[in-house]
Amino acid sequence: MIYHLRQFIIITLTMFAPLSYSQERIIIAGGSITEIIYLLQAQDELVGVDMTSTYPPEVKSLPQIGYWKQLSIEGILSLKPTLFITWQDSGPSPIFAQLATADVDILSLQRVPNDLTLLFSNIEKIGDRLHKSEQAKQLISAIASDVAIVEDKIVQEDHAPNVLFLLSMSGVTQVAGKNTVADSLITLAGGNNIATHNNYKNYSSEALIVANPDVIVVTSQSIDAIGGIENLAQFAGVNHTNAWKNKRIVLIDQALILGMGPRVGQAVNTLYAGFYP
């Protein structure tokens, strides 16, 4: 977390007194949405979250409703929500009609494209729905300021490094292509994502060797799972890349690079520091 977002948190804790609106019972399906709720100081209204909601750490004490793509209406209704906030492409698709039938208000948010414009729009919508419009405006300003700090540094750099993001989950390793959060963050941080396919594609050692990235980005969770960064060479082809030879492996928390959330400034700053050491 960098300067302006940290200052925003201090301000929201000290300046915004609670108003007399009726308390909601909110369930969230979407990790970055949950982060927004906490930064808007609406976490006292949360009664449940999905499994991608891992930050801040205290969210882990809340009941879980499963994965946002595989939701159970019974699990959601058992928590007696008054408001359900999620992505428009959450699933299964009948979940929205089932919630409406149960008189649960729904705020469904657009998830793509993965850019700052959409992030700021979603923060505004959440702020309006929870009567926290002013806090939402200040949060947007703080995020924009933190990203601008990195943008000002990037213009002083001569050459954008070629970057590849490897995602290893459940024994499957994939490469992030275009139209992914990782691609957007790499670009914001001044890197060039050399993967040209759309979305995620299964890892190929041959393609990795041909691409020969200057920098490889991996999640810290993936590195923990394989027992340390030195074991990254077990992925065929990695040790043939400039990134490995020059020790240009950048670690980033999974939650930061898989969701375009309010900590985007922190994500971009982490990547920039690895791209331009």
Buried (B, 14 or more C-beta within 10 A) or exposed (E): EBEBBBBBBEBBEEEBEEEEEEEBBBBBBBBBBBBBBBBBBBBEBBBBBBEBBBBEEEBEEBEBBEBBEEBEBEBBBEBEBBBBBBBEEBBEEEBBEBBEEEEBBBBBBEBBEBBBEBBBBBBBBBBEBBBBBEBBBBBBEBBBBBBEBBBEBBEEEEEBBBBBBBBBEEEEBBBBBEBBBBBBBBBBBBBBBBBEEEEBBEBBEEBBBEBBBBBBBBBEBBBEEBEEBEEBEEBEBBEBBBBBEEEBBBBBBBBBBBBBBBBBBBBBBBBBEBBBE
